[in-house]
Amino acid sequence: MRDVLKRKAILAAMAGICDGEFCFRAAKAGAGMVTLGGLNFDRETVMAGKAVKLRGRTEFEVEVEEIEDFLIKEVRRALEGGAPVAVNARATSLEGIMFAGEVVSKSGAVALEIDAHCRQPEIMAVGAGQALLKRLDELSEWITRLKDSFDIKVILKWRGNVVDDLNVARIAEKAGVDAIHVDAMKEGVNCGDLDLIRKISKSVNVFLIGNNSIRDVESAIEMIKAGADAVSIARAAMKDPTIVGRIALGIEEWQRKEKNGKI
Ligand SMILES: Cc1cc2nc3c(=O)[nH]c(=O)nc-3n(C[C@H](O)[C@H](O)[C@H](O)COP(=O)(O)O)c2cc1C
């Protein structure tokens, strides 16, 4: 993953928000990578996404038959910003995620991120998103099959403190994942669980993207000091995605100063 990332701050997926234009703005401002989506890649998740949208949450409503054209167009726009693009993908089956792999690898995106994170009840009810954490054998097979079949990076994204995170990280590493992306959410606090990031980074030797409550350069640096190789930002970028670029450049400046012994 190190070879593809431009800088250490990434735009995280936000369904219905992170389209090509939104990603373009983050990328142009200096983001290290931008994430399109989440997008639904099989009929079950498309239907579930529609139900989520009916409740008033933001979602991309794209039919399975339209997803290839949609993705090619959106990835092209995002890439004009000058950063690599990942696509956050929801699916319920091996067939669904392999379809995602096929489409994402044709789109010009560099990475497919498996969404084992979404906890919207409709998505979980069809076995996708966070429900995948109960199907770790299958998840492991998905990673291996994607890696064997397509020339793309595979990222596994999940929410921490729900199941045994070290177990998930080890299974993903063994399956050949290129990066793990951990939302270090901790109920009851409004900052990332840095202890969790510390534990995971010590337990596996795989690129670790740390996520949750990054709002500025300082909180990003704290997460990197805890062991994250890069950080990702969602809510703080909702109104203005260029914040991801400013944080990425701020981290770079901190690294430069540290290298020169000025910190
Ligand atoms: C409106 C919204 C939509 C989101 N959609 C997705 C999604 O489709 N896939 C995903 O993996 N995470 C999704 N997330 C989660 C974010 O990527 C991120 O993990 C979470 O918001 C915590 O990071 P933050 O504190 O920087 O916001 C979404 C978050 C928000 C606020």
The ligand as a Gaussian input file, in Angstrom:
#p B3LYP/6-31G(d) Opt

LIG

0 1
 C      -22.619000       9.984000       6.019000
 C      -21.628000       8.871000       6.218000
 C      -21.611000       7.804000       5.329000
 C      -20.689000       6.759000       5.498000
 N      -20.676000       5.737000       4.584000
 C      -19.735000       4.758000       4.702000
 C      -19.678000       3.708000       3.736000
 O      -20.447000       3.649000       2.785000
 N      -18.716000       2.759000       3.904000
 C      -17.838000       2.777000       4.963000
 O      -16.987000       1.902000       5.068000
 N      -17.898000       3.752000       5.882000
 C      -18.806000       4.732000       5.771000
 N      -18.854000       5.730000       6.708000
 C      -17.928000       5.700000       7.854000
 C      -16.728000       6.640000       7.664000
 O      -15.949000       6.274000       6.535000
 C      -15.837000       6.609000       8.923000
 O      -15.353000       5.313000       9.122000
 C      -16.567000       7.082000      10.190000
 O      -17.402000       8.187000       9.931000
 C      -15.566000       7.458000      11.290000
 O      -14.623000       8.385000      10.813000
 P      -14.733000       9.981000      11.135000
 O      -14.662000      10.105000      12.607000
 O      -13.581000      10.609000      10.410000
 O      -16.067000      10.418000      10.601000
 C      -19.770000       6.781000       6.584000
 C      -19.801000       7.863000       7.469000
 C      -20.698000       8.898000       7.300000
 C      -20.679000      10.056000       8.270000

